[in-house]
């Protein structure tokens, strides 16, 4: 039987080289990779056993990480394997046994130009302040898109950028901009503490990764920061622009009166992008986007709390750079990039 660390490095190297998004190790199943959106068993490998998975995980966790996993029953961290492959690692318990998922982080940050964004959206990303929301499902391309935005600002503008993440996925190198990356739980206790710190700092761009805990506590400070202090780029797990706005609104209402929450969001928000990844005809994945940019109609509906009417604004504002997810999928289908049954 292979040494656990050698086997893991081999599996992860194959995951990266085959262009798979992730590797999943579950007791009683074959190792599986997600290739072009499809979970694919690695047929030449052996079934994962509890004992062997424990040894694999123990081969790369530090003592502190081992203690955290024992105490919290789950842990998310970034690790580099085989000297060059960077992965976000999720380790957790299921049926009293360990399981692990490894999500590949490409070394190269995608260029923003590859997304072929409308000019109105590109212009929105140069705003001196405001809230820009990047939404979508888990593993839908949110973090990759945000990294492309940050790198574009880094290459073209003289800005100070602070990222607040848990964990830090893409490692940036400062170019025209200065980039400082703070990991919650390591460099700062909570998201709310990190955002409060930014309110007192000289910073132009603040990137906030998905907040899984204390979202209600952090949201008022995010809105205050975006109201005139900085451009705030916020990741949210939501399947539509309306759902993303609803989540922000509900979080803001936890500490603000409803009218104040609506007005604060309407005044701060500059746009929402919802991403999804679909199987591309011929192989690979294609990014599909819903885009909502804030105009007078959007602002008025949010102030009035009529967020479920935003769909109609998106559908009738194509000339302003907006598009619904359904329309974006329809256009990709018509262009032959995705199969109708995959839409």
N, C-alpha and C positions, 0 to 999 in steps of 0.2 A: 504493500500500500504506500502511496506517495506521502511524503512529508506534508503536513497540512499547509504550511506557508508556500511550499513549491506548487502544490495543487491550486491553491487560491490564486497565486500570481499567473499561473497558466490559464485558468478560467477567465480571469479579468483581462489578460492580454488578448485572448480570443474575442472577448466581448467588445473591446475597443477596436480591434483590427477588423472585425466584421461589421462595424458601424452600428452595433446594437445600442439601445438606450440604457439598458439595465440588465443586471444579473440577479436572479432570485434563488436563494438556498433555503429550502424547507424540508424538514425531516420527513422521510417517507416518499419523497419525490425526486426525480432527476433534477439536476441544476437546469435552470431555464433562463433564456435571454429574451428580451423584448426586441424583436427585429422588425422594422417597418410597422410598428404598432401591434404586432402579433406576438403573443407569448409562445416561444418555441423551445421545446425540450431539447437538451443536448444529448442526443441518443447514444453517443459513444461513451458517455460518462456513467458512473455507478450511482445508485440510489444514495441520497444523503442520509446518514445516520445521526442520531442525537449526540453520540460520543464524538464523532468526527467533526460535526459542526461546532461543538464546544471547543475543540482543539483549534479549529480554523480561526474562530473569533478570538480565542486567547492568544493567538500568534501575533496579533497586531494591536490589541488594546493595551493602553498603559495601565498602571495600577489604579490611578485616579479614575480612569474611564471604566475600569472593571467594577470599582466601588459604586460609581454612579449608576451603572447598569443594574447592579444588584439592588440598589435602593429604589430606583425609579421604574425598573422593569422595561425600560426602553432608553435608547440613546441615539442621537443623530450627530454625525461628525464627518469631517473631511479627512481622507487619507490618500497618500500617494503610494502606489504599488509599482513594482518592477522599475523603480527609479524615475518613471515618467508618466504613468497613467494616474490621473486624479479622479477620485470618486467621492460622491456623497454617500455615506454608509448609514443605513437605518437598521438598527438591531433591536429586536423586541421579543417578547414571549407570546406564544400561542399554545394553548393546551399544555401549559407548564413546560414547554420546550422552546428553545431558542429558534429564531428565524432571522434571516438577514437579507437585505436588498442593497445592491450596489448600483448607484446611478452615475453613469460616465459623464464627466465634465470635459469637453473638448479643450485642448490647449489653445487653439486659435479662437479668438472672440469674433463672432460673426459680424460682418460689416452691416451697418444700418441700411446702406444702399441696396442690399440684397432683398430687403423687404418691400421695395418699390412703393414707399409710402406716398400718399398725396401731399402736395406742397403745403397745404393748410396744416396738416399734422406735423410736418417737419418744422414749420414756423412756430407752432405751439410749443415745441420743445426748446425754443430759444427764449421763452418767457422769463422775465426776471423773478417772478414769483407765481405761485399757484399750485394747485394739486392736480397731478396727472396720474391716473389710475391704470395699472396694467393688470387685467383679470384673465381668468381662464381656469380650466380644471387642473388637477395635479398632473405633472409631467406634460403640460400642454404647451411648453415653450416660453412661459412668462419670464423666468430668470435669464434665459438666453437672450430674449428681446431686451430686457432691462440692461444687460451687460453691453449689448450693442449700442444702446442709447448713451450709456456712461462713457464708453470708449469713443464715441463720436464727439461728445462734449470735450473729453480729454484731449483729443487730437486737434480740435478746432477753436476752443475757447480758453481764455485765461480765467479759470474758475477754481474755487476751493470746493471740493466735493467730499462729503462724508457719507459713507454707507453704514447702515445699521442692519446686521444680518445675524442669523442663527441657523446654521454655521455660515462662515464665509466660503462661498463657492468659487467664483472667479477671482483670481488674484490680479489686480491691476498694477501697471507700472505708470507712474506719473509722467505726463508729457507736457503739453501746454498747461494743463491743470495740475493742481495738487490733489491727490486722492488719499484719503485716510479711511481705513476700513476697521469698523468696531464690531467685535463679536459679542453678542448678548450672552451673559454667563461667564465670559472670560475677560473682556475689556470693560464691561459695564454690566450692572446687575440686571436691569430690565430695559425693554424697549422704551417705556415711558421715561425712565431716567435719561436715556440717551437722547430722546427728542427734547426733553426739558433743557438739557445741556446745549443743544443746538440753538435754542431760543436766545441764549446768552453769547453765542459765538458769531464770529465773522465768517459766514459760509453762504455760498450761492446755491448749491445743489445738495439736497439730502435724499438719499435713497433708502427706503424702508422695505425690507423683505417681508414676506407674509408673517403676520403676527398671529400666533396660535393661542396665546394666553394674554390676558389683560388688554385686549383690543379696546374695550370700553374705556379703560383708564388712559390709553395712549391717544385716542382719537381727538379729544379737544385740543391737545397740544399740537397735533399734526395740522389741524385746521388753523390754529393760531399761527403756526410757523409758515403755512402756505399763504396766509392772508396778506403777507407783505414782506416777509423776511427772506424767503427762499423758494426755489422751485423744488417741490417735494414729489418724488416719484414713488408711488405706493403699490406694492404687489398685494393682490387679493385673490383668494380662491372663490371664483364666482363664474357662472356659465353665461352671463349676459350683462350688458351695461346696467340694466334696471336692477338686477340682483346685486351688483356691486354697489350701486348707489344706495340701495335699500340697507345693505349691511353697514355702510358708513353712517347712514342716517340713524339706524337703530343704536349703533355704538355711541354716537354723539348725543342722542336723547337720554342716555344713561346719566349724564351730568349736566345737560343743558335743557331748558324748556324747548318744547317741540318747535315753536316758531323760530327761536334763536338757532336751533340746530339746522333748520331748513335754510335760513338766511346765510348762516356761516358757510354751509356747503355750497350754496348757489354762488356766493361771492368768491370762494376759493377755487372751485373746480374749473379746470380748463379743458379736460378731455378724459375719455375712457377708451381703452383699446382692450378687446377681448380676443384672446388667441386660442386656437385649437390646432391640433396636428391630425391630418388625415392621410391614409395611404395613397401615395401617388401612383398613377397608372404606369406600369413598367418597373415599379420598385421604389423604395424610399418613402419619405414623408413630405407633405407639402403643408405650409402654414396658411391657415385661413384666419381672417381678421374681421371683427366687427369694430367699427370706428364711430364714436360719438364725440363731437366737438361742441363746446359750449357756445351757443349764440343766445340772442335775446329770448327766443322761444324756450330753449332749454332752461335758461336761468329762471324765467318766470314760472315754469312748471315745477321746478325744484323748490322755489320759494313758497309756492302754494301747496307743496306736498303731493302734487299730482304726478308722481314719477311713472305711473303705469301708462301715461300718455306720451312718454318719451319715444316709444317705438315709432309712432306716427311721424315725429319730427325727424328721426333717423331715416325713415323711408322716403321722406320728401326733400331731403337736404343733400342729395348726392353731389350737386354742384359745389357744395361747401366742403366736400371731402368725406362725408359720412356714408356709411354703408352698414346694413344689417348683416348678421352672420348668415342668415338664410340666403340673402342675395349674393353674398360673397361665395358661398358654396355653389349656388346656381351658376355663377359665372365661371368658376373653375370647372364645373361639370361640362358646361357648354364649350369650354376651351379644350376639353379632352384631357385635362390634367388629372382628374379623378373620375372613377367609375360611378354611375348613378347609384348603384347599390351600396357604395361606400359613403355616400353623402349623408 
